[in-house]
């Protein structure tokens, strides 16, 4: 049933985006404040870290982003995750409806549980950011890529990330 609901949501979004005009934006020298759910960490198990983000367009083609995320979990054992990460991106294709980009990121992970863990993650990704014509300063993005993570005692992990609900939303000033 869950897969069916996700399928219907995807169809609705595709139909909605196909009838609403959008345009590519030059984001150079602009600051975007918003939300990002595109950082993931594995640690003991899979965590999607949501948090505030800040983006800055260095030039029409190059930008950077900082993300801070944290989560507290209680599943018989309590623990928390804190992630501080940075990303850079390069706009490969600028189309009428979106900017298509590639980039990489680096971050620090802190996992607090019975044995505190720290580690790092590195990611490489491709993504897109689009703007609706009626909302010229509000950007919606989605990404997918590869993540490599290394924790003190938990070892390392290499895997892919991306998905339907892993989005970023930023308002540009």
ABEGO torsion letter per residue (X at the ends): XAAAAAAAAAAAAAAAAAABBBBBBBABGBBBBEBBAABBBAEABBBBBBBBBBBBBABAABBBBBBBBBBBBBBGBBBBBBBBBBBBBBBABBBAABBBBBBBBBBBBBBBBABBBBBBBBBBBBBBBBBBAABAABBBBBBBBBBBBBBAAAEBBBBBBEEAABBBBBBBX
